[in-house]
Structures are given as C-alpha cells and as structure tokens.
Amino acid sequence: MLAHNYCLLGATNEHLGVFFDVTSRTIDNWIAQHPAFAAAVGEGRAIADAGVARGLYQCAVGHEHKVERTV
C-alpha cells in the first residue's frame, strides 16, 4: 500500500495529505474510519521508528572516543 511505503520513509499526516492531494484532516478521518488504512500507516511508522531507535542505539553504544592527553 502506498501509505505504508511512504510512512516507512517517515511521512507525517501532512506529508500523506500532500501525497494524496487531500488535507491532513482527511488523513486523520481515513485513519479513524478505515482500519486497513490505519493499520498500513501504523505499521509503516512503527517500522520506521524502530529503525531510528536502532540507529540511535548503535550510535550510542558503538561510539568509541579515544582520550589523548597533552602535556
């Protein structure tokens, strides 16, 4: 589904509205009224969010800093 794929890239409701040529309020209504659309958006965003969280974690634990002293 297009909404799912676009949400994988981090699309907000505003982005989806531009993509589908509707207002963000319409996207809100579609999410509330159409379970399949809501699921596609939610799953796409969950995967995108997990990727960001994983990347941040890897940066946090994988970063090594060598301290050099000058005299």
C-alpha positions as CSV (number, residue, x, y, z in Angstrom):
1,M,0.0,0.0,0.0
2,L,1.3,3.5,-0.9
3,A,0.6,4.9,2.6
4,H,2.6,2.1,4.3
5,N,5.6,2.6,2.0
6,Y,5.5,6.4,2.4
7,C,5.3,6.1,6.2
8,L,8.4,3.8,6.1
9,L,10.2,7.0,4.9
10,G,8.9,9.0,7.9
11,A,5.8,10.6,6.4
12,T,3.5,12.5,8.7
13,N,-0.2,13.1,8.1
14,E,0.7,16.4,6.5
15,H,3.0,14.6,4.1
16,L,0.4,12.0,3.3
17,G,-2.1,14.7,2.7
18,V,0.1,16.3,0.1
19,F,0.9,12.9,-1.5
20,F,-2.8,12.0,-1.8
21,D,-3.8,15.6,-2.6
22,V,-6.1,15.9,0.5
23,T,-5.9,17.8,3.8
24,S,-4.2,16.3,6.8
25,R,-7.6,16.3,8.5
26,T,-8.8,14.0,5.7
27,I,-5.9,11.7,6.5
28,D,-7.0,11.8,10.2
29,N,-10.5,10.8,9.1
30,W,-9.3,8.0,6.9
31,I,-7.2,6.6,9.8
32,A,-10.3,6.8,12.1
33,Q,-12.7,5.3,9.5
34,H,-10.7,2.8,7.6
35,P,-9.0,0.1,9.7
36,A,-6.9,-1.2,6.8
37,F,-5.5,2.3,6.1
38,A,-4.9,2.9,9.8
39,A,-3.0,-0.4,10.0
40,A,-0.9,0.4,7.0
41,V,0.0,3.8,8.3
42,G,0.7,2.4,11.8
43,E,2.8,-0.5,10.7
44,G,4.9,1.7,8.4
45,R,5.5,4.2,11.1
46,A,6.4,1.5,13.6
47,I,9.0,0.0,11.3
48,A,10.4,3.5,10.6
49,D,10.5,4.4,14.3
50,A,12.2,1.1,15.1
51,G,14.9,1.8,12.5
52,V,15.6,5.2,14.0
53,A,15.7,3.8,17.5
54,R,18.1,1.0,16.4
55,G,20.3,3.6,14.7
56,L,20.4,5.9,17.7
57,Y,21.2,2.9,20.0
58,Q,24.0,1.8,17.7
59,C,25.5,5.3,17.7
60,A,25.3,5.5,21.5
61,V,26.9,2.1,22.3
62,G,29.2,1.8,19.3
63,H,30.9,5.1,19.6
64,E,34.4,5.0,20.9
65,H,36.2,8.1,22.0
66,K,40.0,8.0,22.4
67,V,41.2,10.5,25.0
68,E,44.7,11.9,24.4
69,R,46.5,14.0,26.9
70,T,48.8,16.7,26.0
71,V,51.5,17.8,28.4
